[in-house]
Amino acid sequence: MRYFDRRFYWGLLHPKLWGTWIAIGFLLLLGALPAWVRDPFARALSALVMIVAKKPIAVAKANIRACFPAKTDAEVEALVRENVAQFVMILIGQAELLFGSHEHLRRRVKLQGFEHVQAARDAGQPVIFVMPHVWGIDYAGLRLNLDLPMVTMAKAHRNELFNWFSNRIRSRLGGHVYMREAGLRVLISEMRQGNSFFYLPDEDLGPEQSVFAPLFATTKATLPVVGRLANAGNARVVPVTIGYDDKSHTFSLTVLPALDEASMVGKENEALALNKAVEQVISAYPEQYMWFLKLLKTRPPGEPSIYD
């Protein structure tokens, strides 16, 4: 099977997974609470995360300093603290995506700019949504899945129970979650059936087939493949932003205008266009990007690692 199996199986009750069941039960309990109760608790809990997550926080600070060298140490520290707080707030509420009603999801995630999706649909085209790794991406995917058919692709977790749980959430509205090993052909096949999906262009997949292009004040290795996907599937490439406001306790999801097809002709141009889209999405809510990822691991020849 090329996509994750959503069905329960008895192996998920193995004693080695009992600790994960306890963690999932805790998440389900927190997900049932209103956000105005969860959010202050999450902010308090984030102080503990700042203490124990030393390595991810060091990676986050290295990424932020490379992208925004003008920021002072105090500004970098403040951004990281808010980033961790947003991570905890969104993580402990995520179980609501599993059992919350459609109306609840619409209330929690306010959608703007859907006219850009509708224009593509009216033209008979699916949409490739460009969204880098942001904390609220699962909220974005399910909210859009309420209004149009979606599929996605994900990397398997080592913990099979957490793998099953997270993909139950992502596929709750019927869209398949494909394994990465399934390859790009399955996405092309899905697009030809009218299904849309998210493309995450910010992951560093190494120097093979990647192209270096500017990203903020640094340079990033980017895989220029989305243009070929769009051509093969007759799709439009559309950036999307999402951000959480813990004062109103709602997400703001905005669909931006489609990227100009001409801007993605040629690998170098496509890498540049994708990185500009990544900049646009991150800049909307910089405190909600997954800065702990080693997105700048591959450096141009002769450049040292920023993570040493």
C-alpha positions in Angstrom: 0.0 0.0 0.0 1.5 3.4 -1.0 -0.5 5.4 1.5 -0.7 5.2 5.2 -3.3 2.7 6.5 -5.8 4.5 8.8 -7.3 1.3 10.2 -6.7 0.1 13.7 -4.7 -3.1 14.2 -4.0 -5.1 17.4 -0.2 -4.5 17.2 -0.9 -0.9 18.3 -1.7 -2.3 21.8 1.8 -3.8 22.3 3.2 -3.0 25.7 6.1 -1.1 24.2 3.5 1.5 23.0 1.7 2.0 26.3 3.7 5.1 27.0 2.6 6.6 23.7 -1.0 5.7 24.4 -0.7 7.7 27.7 0.7 10.6 25.8 -2.1 10.4 23.2 -4.7 10.2 25.9 -3.2 13.4 27.4 -3.4 15.1 24.1 -7.0 14.0 23.6 -7.9 15.3 27.0 -6.3 18.7 26.3 -7.8 18.8 22.9 -11.3 18.6 24.5 -10.6 21.7 26.6 -11.4 25.1 25.2 -8.5 27.0 23.7 -8.8 29.8 26.3 -8.0 27.2 29.0 -5.2 25.4 27.0 -3.3 28.4 25.8 -2.1 29.9 29.2 -1.2 26.4 30.3 0.8 25.9 27.1 2.7 29.2 27.6 3.7 28.1 31.1 4.8 24.7 29.8 6.9 26.3 27.1 9.3 27.6 29.8 10.1 23.9 30.6 10.6 23.2 26.9 13.1 26.0 26.7 15.1 24.3 29.5 15.2 20.8 28.1 15.3 21.3 24.3 18.8 22.6 24.2 19.8 21.1 20.8 16.7 22.1 18.8 16.9 25.6 20.3 20.5 25.9 19.2 19.5 25.0 15.7 16.7 27.5 15.7 19.0 30.3 16.8 21.6 29.4 14.1 18.8 29.5 11.5 17.4 32.8 12.7 20.9 34.4 12.8 21.7 33.3 9.3 18.4 34.5 7.9 18.3 37.8 9.9 21.8 38.8 10.8 20.6 42.3 11.9 18.7 40.9 14.8 20.3 41.4 18.2 20.8 38.5 20.6 17.8 39.7 22.7 15.6 39.8 19.6 16.7 36.3 18.6 16.0 35.0 22.1 12.6 36.6 22.1 11.7 35.1 18.8 12.8 31.7 19.9 10.8 31.9 23.2 7.6 32.9 21.3 8.3 30.2 18.7 8.4 27.5 21.4 5.3 28.9 23.1 3.4 28.7 19.7 4.7 25.2 19.2 3.3 24.0 22.6 0.0 25.8 22.1 -0.6 24.2 18.7 0.7 20.8 19.7 -1.5 20.3 22.7 -4.6 21.4 20.9 -4.0 19.3 17.8 -6.2 16.4 19.0 -9.2 18.6 18.4 -8.6 18.0 14.7 -9.5 14.3 15.2 -12.9 14.8 16.9 -13.9 18.5 16.3 -16.9 19.0 14.0 -16.7 20.7 10.7 -18.3 23.8 12.2 -15.7 23.8 15.0 -12.9 23.7 12.4 -14.4 26.5 10.4 -14.7 28.6 13.6 -11.1 27.9 14.7 -9.6 28.5 11.2 -10.7 31.7 9.5 -10.1 31.3 5.7 -9.4 34.2 3.4 -8.4 34.3 -0.3 -10.3 31.2 -1.3 -11.2 33.0 -4.5 -7.7 32.1 -5.8 -8.6 28.4 -5.3 -12.0 28.8 -6.8 -10.4 30.4 -9.9 -8.3 27.3 -10.4 -11.2 25.0 -9.8 -13.4 26.9 -12.3 -10.6 26.4 -14.8 -10.6 22.7 -14.1 -7.2 22.8 -12.4 -6.1 21.3 -9.1 -3.9 23.4 -6.7 -0.4 22.8 -5.4 -0.3 24.7 -2.2 3.2 26.0 -1.3 3.6 26.1 2.5 6.9 25.6 4.3 7.1 23.8 7.7 4.9 25.9 10.0 3.4 24.8 13.2 -0.2 25.1 12.0 0.1 23.2 8.8 -2.2 20.4 9.8 -4.9 22.9 10.6 -4.4 24.5 7.2 -4.7 21.2 5.4 -7.8 20.0 7.1 -9.5 23.4 6.8 -8.9 23.5 3.0 -10.0 19.8 2.8 -13.4 20.9 4.0 -13.9 22.8 0.7 -11.9 20.8 -1.9 -10.4 17.3 -2.3 -6.9 17.0 -0.9 -4.1 14.4 -0.5 -0.7 14.8 1.1 2.6 13.1 1.5 4.5 12.6 4.8 7.5 10.9 6.2 6.8 8.0 8.5 7.5 8.4 12.3 9.6 5.7 13.9 6.9 5.2 16.5 4.2 3.2 14.7 1.4 4.4 17.1 2.2 8.0 16.7 2.5 7.4 13.0 -1.1 5.9 13.0 -2.5 8.7 15.2 -1.0 11.6 13.2 -2.1 10.2 9.9 -5.6 9.4 11.3 -5.8 13.2 11.9 -4.5 14.2 8.5 -6.7 11.8 6.6 -9.8 12.4 8.7 -11.7 14.0 5.8 -10.9 11.2 3.4 -7.7 12.3 1.6 -4.9 9.8 1.5 -1.6 10.5 3.2 1.1 9.0 0.9 4.4 7.7 2.0 7.4 9.5 0.6 8.6 6.3 -1.0 5.5 6.4 -3.2 7.2 8.9 -5.4 5.9 11.9 -7.4 3.9 9.8 -9.9 1.2 9.2 -7.4 0.8 12.9 -6.8 0.5 13.5 -10.6 -2.1 10.7 -10.7 -4.0 12.4 -7.9 -3.9 15.8 -9.6 -5.3 14.3 -12.8 -8.2 13.2 -10.7 -8.7 16.7 -9.4 -7.1 16.4 -6.0 -4.9 19.2 -4.6 -2.0 18.9 -2.1 0.6 20.7 -0.1 4.2 21.0 -1.3 6.8 21.9 1.4 9.7 23.4 -0.5 11.9 24.3 2.5 13.3 20.9 3.5 17.0 20.5 2.8 17.3 17.3 0.7 21.0 17.5 0.0 23.1 18.8 -2.9 21.9 16.2 -5.4 19.5 17.9 -7.9 19.1 20.9 -5.6 19.9 24.5 -6.7 21.2 27.2 -4.4 19.1 30.3 -4.3 18.8 33.3 -1.9 16.6 33.0 1.2 16.4 36.1 3.3 20.1 37.0 4.1 21.5 33.6 3.3 21.5 30.9 0.6 19.5 27.7 0.6 19.7 24.5 -1.4 16.2 24.1 -2.9 14.8 21.2 -5.0 13.2 22.7 -8.1 10.5 20.1 -8.8 7.2 21.8 -8.3 7.2 23.4 -11.7 7.4 20.0 -13.4 4.7 18.7 -11.1 2.4 21.6 -12.0 3.0 21.0 -15.7 2.4 17.3 -15.5 -0.8 17.7 -13.4 -2.1 21.0 -15.1 -2.1 22.6 -11.6 -1.7 26.1 -10.2 1.0 26.8 -7.6 -0.4 28.8 -4.8 1.3 30.0 -1.6 -0.6 29.8 1.7 0.0 31.4 5.1 -1.4 30.4 8.5 -0.9 31.9 11.9 -2.4 31.4 15.4 -3.6 34.3 17.6 -3.8 33.2 21.2 -5.8 36.3 22.0 -8.7 35.5 19.7 -7.9 31.8 19.9 -8.2 31.4 16.2 -6.0 30.6 13.2 -5.9 32.9 10.2 -5.5 31.0 6.9 -4.8 33.1 3.8 -4.6 31.8 0.2 -2.3 34.1 -1.8 -2.4 34.7 -5.6 -0.9 31.9 -7.7 2.8 32.1 -8.7 3.5 33.3 -12.2 4.2 30.3 -14.3 6.9 32.2 -16.2 8.8 32.8 -13.0 9.4 29.1 -12.7 10.8 28.4 -16.1 14.3 26.9 -15.5 15.6 25.3 -12.3 17.4 28.4 -11.1 14.3 30.6 -11.6 12.1 28.0 -10.0 14.4 27.8 -6.9 14.4 31.6 -6.6 10.5 31.7 -7.0 10.0 29.0 -4.4 12.4 30.6 -1.9 10.6 34.0 -2.4 7.3 32.2 -1.6 8.9 30.6 1.5 10.0 34.1 2.6 6.5 35.4 2.1 4.9 32.7 4.2 7.5 32.8 7.0 7.4 36.6 7.1 3.7 36.6 7.8 4.2 34.7 11.1 8.0 34.3 11.7 7.3 33.2 15.3 5.4 30.1 14.0 7.9 28.6 11.6 9.7 25.4 12.5 13.1 27.0 13.0 14.5 23.9 14.7 14.8 22.1 11.3 18.2 22.0 9.8 16.9 23.8 6.7 20.4 25.2 5.9 22.4 22.0 6.3 23.7 22.0 2.7 26.0 24.9 2.1 27.6 26.2 -1.1 31.1 24.7 -1.8 33.7 26.1 0.7 31.1 27.4 3.2 31.2 25.9 6.7 28.2 24.5 8.5 26.2 27.0 10.5 25.3 24.3 13.0 28.9 23.6 14.3 
